[in-house]
Amino acid sequence: MRIHVGTDHAGLEFSQVLQQHLRDAGHEVIDHGPRAYEPLDDYPSFCINAARGVTLDEAAGVEALGVVFGGSGNGEQMAANKVRGIRAALVWNESTALLARQHNAANVISIGARQHSLEEAIALVDAFLATPFSGEERHARRIAQVSEYEETGRIAGRQID
């Protein structure tokens, strides 16, 4: 599987170690930066580029997911979610990592590097990558509604105020 990774300075060390872990597990890793520590860097472009990589691969039929890191993971998740077709989930334990994939077909995971040990972060990513979407109708229906709203600003048969 191809894994797109983006971070900021707070997640740089995690990102570098995780990328090697993923390569060792047989994944193709695309690093969207940063490549060097810069305490005043801005995460949006790194995370947006990682998310765009996921959507471009999905459109080309390439199996891909994304991982973004930051101090809390919140801003990085928000930036990734600005990319059409991305369902980025902020995870903080194994359950949220599993449910992000099983129920929401999340295609990007966001983790707060200042909130977890490196070992915890790797375990969260491994759980996320190993978990498929359940395909249950209720979850597929909800994902379709979110996608429909993203595309049209409406959800057929539903009130949007």
Backbone torsions as a table, in degrees:
resi	resn	phi	psi	omega
1	MET	NA	148.0	175.6
2	ARG	-93.4	131.1	-179.1
3	ILE	-119.3	123.1	177.3
4	HIS	-97.3	130.6	-175.0
5	VAL	-124.6	134.3	173.7
6	GLY	-141.2	151.9	-176.4
7	THR	-154.3	-168.9	166.6
8	ASP	-131.3	-170.9	-177.7
9	HIS	-59.0	-35.7	-177.1
10	ALA	-66.4	-28.4	-178.3
11	GLY	-105.0	5.7	-173.1
12	LEU	-59.6	-46.9	-179.8
13	GLU	-63.2	-44.1	177.0
14	PHE	-57.7	-45.9	-177.5
15	SER	-59.6	-45.0	-177.7
16	GLN	-65.0	-44.2	178.8
17	VAL	-67.8	-43.1	179.8
18	LEU	-61.6	-41.9	-179.5
19	GLN	-59.5	-41.4	177.9
20	GLN	-66.9	-40.6	176.5
21	HIS	-57.5	-44.5	-178.8
22	LEU	-67.8	-41.0	176.8
23	ARG	-62.1	-42.9	179.1
24	ASP	-62.4	-27.8	178.3
25	ALA	-84.4	-0.4	175.8
26	GLY	97.0	7.4	179.0
27	HIS	-85.8	151.4	170.1
28	GLU	-89.5	125.8	-176.0
29	VAL	-113.3	131.5	174.8
30	ILE	-112.1	117.2	-179.0
31	ASP	-92.8	116.4	179.9
32	HIS	-97.4	9.3	172.1
33	GLY	97.7	172.8	-1.4
34	PRO	-75.8	166.4	-179.1
35	ARG	-100.9	-15.8	-179.8
36	ALA	-137.9	154.0	-179.3
37	TYR	-70.3	125.2	175.3
38	GLU	-141.2	105.3	-172.4
39	PRO	-63.0	-14.5	179.3
40	LEU	-110.7	19.9	-179.2
41	ASP	-66.9	167.0	179.9
42	ASP	-118.4	120.5	-174.7
43	TYR	-73.3	-23.9	-171.2
44	PRO	-54.0	-46.2	-176.9
45	SER	-66.0	-37.5	179.9
46	PHE	-63.1	-44.7	-177.1
47	CYS	-74.8	-37.9	176.7
48	ILE	-64.8	-41.5	178.4
49	ASN	-64.0	-39.3	176.5
50	ALA	-63.1	-44.4	179.5
51	ALA	-64.9	-42.3	177.3
52	ARG	-61.9	-37.9	176.5
53	GLY	-58.6	-41.2	178.3
54	VAL	-62.9	-48.4	-176.6
55	THR	-68.2	-37.3	177.6
56	LEU	-64.7	-41.1	176.6
57	ASP	-65.1	-44.6	178.8
58	GLU	-57.0	-43.7	-179.5
59	ALA	-64.1	-29.7	-179.7
60	ALA	-89.0	1.5	179.9
61	GLY	81.4	16.3	179.0
62	VAL	-94.7	129.4	177.7
63	GLU	-69.6	120.0	-175.6
64	ALA	-149.4	149.9	172.1
65	LEU	-139.1	169.7	-179.4
66	GLY	-129.1	154.8	176.2
67	VAL	-134.0	126.4	175.3
68	VAL	-125.6	143.9	-178.7
69	PHE	-125.9	151.8	169.9
70	GLY	-160.7	-172.6	178.4
71	GLY	-59.2	-52.7	177.4
72	SER	-105.4	-22.0	-175.0
73	GLY	88.4	-12.8	-176.7
74	ASN	-66.5	-54.9	-178.3
75	GLY	-62.8	-36.9	-179.0
76	GLU	-66.1	-40.2	175.8
77	GLN	-63.5	-43.9	-179.5
78	MET	-62.0	-43.5	179.4
79	ALA	-62.8	-47.2	-180.0
80	ALA	-60.3	-38.5	-178.0
81	ASN	-70.7	-8.6	175.3
82	LYS	-77.0	-12.3	179.4
83	VAL	-85.8	123.5	-179.1
84	ARG	-55.9	129.4	178.8
85	GLY	93.5	-4.3	179.2
86	ILE	-92.1	137.8	172.9
87	ARG	-123.8	87.1	-178.0
88	ALA	-92.5	132.7	-178.1
89	ALA	-118.8	129.0	171.3
90	LEU	-79.7	122.9	-179.3
91	VAL	-118.1	148.6	-178.7
92	TRP	-136.9	-3.7	173.0
93	ASN	-155.8	174.3	-175.8
94	GLU	-61.9	-38.3	-179.3
95	SER	-60.7	-44.5	-179.7
96	THR	-69.1	-31.2	176.4
97	ALA	-66.8	-45.2	180.0
98	LEU	-65.7	-47.0	-177.7
99	LEU	-66.5	-31.6	177.1
100	ALA	-57.4	-39.8	179.0
101	ARG	-81.9	-50.4	-173.9
102	GLN	-61.9	-45.0	-173.2
103	HIS	-99.5	-29.6	-172.6
104	ASN	-114.4	-1.5	-177.2
105	ALA	47.9	40.3	179.1
106	ALA	-57.2	138.5	179.2
107	ASN	-113.0	-0.3	172.9
108	VAL	-139.4	138.5	175.2
109	ILE	-111.3	140.1	177.1
110	SER	-120.9	134.3	-176.7
111	ILE	-133.6	137.5	175.2
112	GLY	-83.4	111.3	-177.6
113	ALA	-66.6	-25.7	178.6
114	ARG	-86.8	0.3	-176.8
115	GLN	-106.0	-11.8	-172.3
116	HIS	-140.0	156.2	169.4
117	SER	-75.9	162.8	177.2
118	LEU	-58.9	-41.7	179.8
119	GLU	-62.8	-41.9	177.6
120	GLU	-62.9	-44.0	-179.1
121	ALA	-62.1	-43.2	178.6
122	ILE	-62.6	-41.7	178.4
123	ALA	-62.9	-38.8	177.8
124	LEU	-64.4	-44.4	179.3
125	VAL	-64.7	-44.6	179.6
126	ASP	-60.1	-42.9	178.5
127	ALA	-62.9	-43.8	179.3
128	PHE	-59.7	-48.9	-176.9
129	LEU	-66.5	-31.7	-176.0
130	ALA	-83.3	-9.4	-173.1
131	THR	-101.6	123.6	176.9
132	PRO	-86.4	162.8	170.4
133	PHE	-66.4	137.6	-176.5
134	SER	-68.0	-29.0	-177.3
135	GLY	77.6	1.3	179.9
136	GLU	-58.6	141.2	-174.9
137	GLU	-56.4	-43.3	-177.2
138	ARG	-63.5	-36.8	179.2
139	HIS	-73.5	-42.5	177.8
140	ALA	-61.0	-40.7	179.1
141	ARG	-61.4	-44.1	-178.3
142	ARG	-68.2	-40.8	177.0
143	ILE	-63.0	-40.7	178.4
144	ALA	-62.8	-37.9	178.8
145	GLN	-65.4	-43.1	178.2
146	VAL	-62.7	-43.9	178.8
147	SER	-63.2	-41.8	178.6
148	GLU	-60.8	-44.4	178.3
149	TYR	-63.3	-41.4	179.2
150	GLU	-59.0	-38.6	-177.9
151	GLU	-82.1	-37.8	-168.8
152	THR	-119.9	-16.8	-174.1
153	GLY	79.4	10.5	-179.7
154	ARG	-138.0	163.0	168.5
155	ILE	-131.0	115.2	-176.8
156	ALA	-54.7	128.9	178.0
157	GLY	77.8	5.6	-179.6
158	ARG	-124.3	147.1	178.9
159	GLN	-84.0	121.5	171.8
160	ILE	-117.6	113.3	-175.0
161	ASP	-78.9	NA	NA
